[in-house]
Amino acid sequence: MLRNKQIKKTLPYLSVTAAFGLLVVLINYQPTHSLLNEKFLFYDLPATTPTPKLTLFVEHVPAGTLLRLTLENYQLSNECKAKGADEILSGHAHLYLDGKKLSSLFSSYYLWPRDETKLQGLHKISVSLHLLPDHRAIRVNGQVIQQDIMVDFSR
């Protein structure tokens, strides 16, 4: 176990080493490898792949407000596996409330419990489809597969 004197002697060297490492990373930084690069954020659906279709339904039930997704050519899953040639696309969905990500969805239903939600009035609900295992948003002709719906939580 290191003693206080040893730590005090070692600390300046660790700081210099960390600073040097950061400098090397910054010097070698290439914007084309950025995590914000489109190829890392989006999956452009090939023309040969059936286009996923997403539809949103909202129902006010005794337990609260229920969001239901219906999907075609896409399967919600929490398994990170590569798609086989004869399989449809699989992944998860992102749920947004008024433009802020609320949750990842791995099933076709999401409930806002009546006794827990403090939402009142109209709110915009958005859902977008994402691939597994890399979590990229799926695009068709440059447009993310996403549906929006306005929901009145006052009911």
N, C-alpha and C positions, 0 to 999 in steps of 0.2 A: 504494500500500500504506500502511495506517495505521501510524503510529509509536506507540510506547508512550505518549507524552504525549497524543496524540489519543485513544487507546483509553481512557486514564484519565479524560479529560474526557467522553467519550461514554457510558461505562458507567453512570453514575448516571441519565442520561436514559433509557437503554434499560430499566433496572430499573423506573423510575417508569412508563414507557409499558406495560411488560408487566403490572405490578400493576394499572394502570388498566383494561387490556383484560380481565384476569381478573375484576375487580370488575363490569364491564359484563356479562360473561357470567353471573356469579352473580346479579346483579339481575334479569336477563331469563330466568333459568332457570324452566322450567315442567315439573313432574313428568310431565305428559302427553306430553312429548317425550323422556322419558328412554329411554336404550338398554335399560333394564330393563323397559320397558312391554311388556305381553304381545303387542301387535300387531307388535312388532319381534322378538320371540323365537319366536313360534309362527305357523303357517299353519293356520287352521281349514278343514278340507276341506269344500267345498260339498257339499250332499246330491246334487247332480247328477253329481259326479265319482266314478268307481269307487274304492272304498277299497283302498289298497295293503295287501298282506299280506306279512309277513316271517316266515320260519321259519329257525331256526339249527340246524346240524348240526355236530358235532365228531367228528373221526376221528383216531385215533393212527396215524400212518403212519411208515415208516422215517426220513423226514426230520425228523419232529417232530410237533407237534399242529396239525392243520389245521381251521380254521373255514370252513364253507361257508354262504353265505346263499342261500336261494331266495326269489324275489320274484314277486309277481303285481301287476299294475296299477302298476308302478313300474320305472324303469330307472336303473341306476347309470351316471353319466356325470361326466366332468370338464369338460364344456363348459358355460359359463354362457350359456344362451340361453333366451329366453322360450318358454313352451309354446304350441304352436299349438292350435287348437280340436280337431283330430283326433288329437293326440298324448297319450300317457300322461305322467304326472308323471315328471320326471327330477331327479336330484340325486346326493347322496352319503350315506353312512352314517357315524355316529360310533361308534367302538368303545371300550368302557370295560372296564377290568379292575378289579374290586373298587371300582367307583364313580369311578375316575379315568380321564379321557380318555386313551386310548393312541394313537389314530390316526383319521384320516379314511379311509374306504374308498371307492374308485372302481371296484372290481371285487368279484366275489362270493366271493373267497377271501382268507384271511389265514393265514399259517403262522408258528408259533412254532418256530424251528429247534431241534432236539433239542440240538445242541452249543452253542447260544448262550443258551438260556433258563435262568434259575436258579429258575424257578417250581417249587414242590413242593406237593403236597397240593391241596385243593379251593379253587377260585377262581370268583368270579362274573363271567361275561362278559355284557355288555349291548351291544346294538346298537340305535340309533335312526335313523330316516330323516329326512333334511333336504333342503330345496329348494335348487335353484340358480336364480337367481344370488344370492339374498339369505341363504341358509344358515339359514332358520328351520326349526325342528322341526315336522313335520307332526302335527297333532292331528285326532282324530275323536271327536266328543262330549266334548271337553275332555281326552282322554287322548292322550298322545304315542304314536305308533306305535313301539313298542320291544319287543324280546324279550330275555329273560334266560335264561341256561343256566349250570348249575354244571359245572365241568370239573375233573377230577382230573389234574393234571400229573405225578403220581408215576409214571404208567404209561409 
